[in-house]
Amino acid sequence: KSGVLDTSWGVLSTPSAVVSIPDRYVAYVNKSGNDGTALVNDIAKPFLTVQAAINAAVAAGYVNSANRCNIFISPGIYTENLTLASSVNLVSSSSQMDVTVRIEGEHVYAPVSGSIADNTVNLIGLYLSNGSASPLANPVLSLGGTVPCRVRLLDTSVDMSAAASTSNAVVVNNSNAVLYVSCNLTMAKIERRGAAADSVQVISGTFSSFGCDVAAGTGRAIDIAGGTCTFAYGTLSSSGSEVVRCTGVSTVLNVATAAITNSLANQNGINNNGSTVTLGQVLFNVTGTGYCATGTGPVVYAYLSFATANTKFKNTLTPLPLAVAPTSVP
């Protein structure tokens, strides 16, 4: 505090080796960038396209958990079909939800080798869309292949808004894949508007959402045909025949601290056809003659409440002794 250097200190030990820590790869993308002249770790020389920055990170060897890359994206509309790469994170320049950082296209992740630790991609603070001007036949975001992988959507929204498109907004079709959605700074949303397609389709794999609303127009909020779906701290909503559909005896659906809303009168909340469904602290808002839950499969519950007078369940209900506390996926 005095500003005077004390010279009485002695050396306790001498390091036997110097540990070399590699520089973290950082790239920048903005609408005034140039893919031909862009430089790594130089904010003054950004890339023009997100895919060029991803490709440069892969070429530089930043492809595993020991060497990750962060690509910072400035506001603008980027019309690109992205092929995501292992350990290459896409981050809005503000590092939080920013609808002005918009990437319009079909975004695919299907690694061919490696562990889930290496094959982790974080998408932070982005707005992913198919683009209303050029509707695509494929999802905004899809996870495929067979190799273990994980995509985290952190304060990121996914919007399929083109009425002419018939695809679901998000598709998980990899039994070893995890799509993890978390919204801490703001309430983001996965939404399918327009045509009668679903917002999230899980064919196989795991979908876990914490603090994110999932909504659909005339389709379902979630259609889970195989794997596991965990949803907490948000609202599942639709104006279709049902909000959530579960098929297959190997399917698991866990919903806790959440609301299930069908805005179309006389339609259903959950259609459970033989799956394992557990509800903890769930609010149903289903009107008319629709069922809060219907189908052939049982429903295990901890605490249910109702926004309307409709408390109809076609399923066998089994109470739990204690409320189910949702657990997050890292």
Beta strands, then each sheet from edge to edge (+ up, - down):
strand 1: 25-29
strand 2: 69-73
strand 3: 76-79
strand 4: 88-92
strand 5: 101-104
strand 6: 107-109
strand 7: 120-124
strand 8: 127-129
strand 9: 141-143
strand 10: 149-154
strand 11: 157-160
strand 12: 170-182
strand 13: 189-192
strand 14: 200-210
strand 15: 213-216
strand 16: 222-224
strand 17: 228-238
strand 18: 242-247
strand 19: 252-262
strand 20: 268-273
strand 21: 276-286
strand 22: 293-295
strand 23: 299-301
strand 24: 304-306
strand 25: 317-319
sheet 1: 1+ 2+ 4+ 7+ 10+ 12+ 9+ 6+
sheet 2: 1+ 2+ 4+ 7+ 10+ 12+ 14+ 16+ 18+ 20+ 22+
sheet 3: 1+ 2+ 4+ 7+ 10+ 12+ 14+ 17+ 15+ 13+ 11+ 8+ 5+ 3+
sheet 4: 1+ 2+ 4+ 7+ 10+ 12+ 14+ 17+ 19+ 21+ 23+ 25+
sheet 5: 1+ 2+ 4+ 7+ 10+ 12+ 14+ 17+ 19+ 21+ 24+
end
